[in-house]
Amino acid sequence: MPAKKKTDLPLTGAALLKETCRRIRVARSYWDAHNNRACRGEREKALALYESLSEAEREKVPQVLRVWLRYRSEKYFGAHRTPPGTKR
């Protein structure tokens, strides 16, 4: 089976919306598995995609995912938290 080809084209429309939701779900699954490093990375990628959505497209993201991305995860991964890898 041949390897999948990666396209470097920027996502738009439904594909961007679908990828944003997928990234948020992956971050939540890492969160549930207590894998904070992977969760942080996926959350940052999902947040970058979410910020590129228009207001109308943001409304199409399920509310459960929006709440987790914008509020709950901000509590644990926000700028006010100590960044990973720092020594005490």
N, C-alpha and C positions, 0 to 999 in steps of 0.2 A: 504494500500500500504506500503510495507516494506521500511525502510530507506535505502538510498544508502550507500554502503560500501565504505569507503575510503581506497585506497591502498597506502601504503607507499613506493612503488617502484618508483625509480627516472624515470622521463620521458626521453625518447630518441626519436630520429628521428622525424617522422611526428607529433607525439603526443606533443613533446616539442615545435615544431614550432607552432602548432595550439594553445597551451596554452599561448605561448608568445604573439601571435597576439591578443588572447582574452583578456589577461591582459592589453595590451596597449589600446585596444578599450574601456575597462571598465574605465581605467584611464582617457581617453579622454572624456567619457560621464560624469564622475564626474567633470572634468574640465569645461565642458560646463554648468553644473548645479551649478557652483561656490561652489562646495564642496571641498575645498582645502585640508582638513585633509585626507579625504578618497582618494583623488587624489594622494596625496603624498605617502600614503601607497601602493596603487596599482602600482604607477610608480616605486617605489623601488623594488617591487616584479617582475615587468615586466623587469626592468633593470637587475636584477640578472639572470633571465632566458635568457635574450638576450645575456648577457656576456658569458653564458655557450654554446651558439651556435657556430658552426664552421663558417668559412668565407663563405663557400658554402651555409650553411643554412641561414646565415644572409642575403644573397642576395635574398632569397625566401620570406623574410618579405616584405610586400608592402612598397614602398618608402614613401608613406604618413605617415605610422606608424613609420618608422625609423626616419624620419625628426622630427616628433613630439617628439618622445622619446629622441633622442640624442641632439637636438638643441633647439627647442622652449621651451620645459619644463625645460631644464637646466637653461634657463634665469630666470625662476621663482622659481625653486626648487633647484638650485645648492648650492654648499658648501659656496659660497660667500654671500648667503642670510641669514638673521637672522632666526635661527631655531624657530619652533612654541613653544608657551608656555613661552616665555621669557617676563619678565616685563620690562617696560621702566623706 
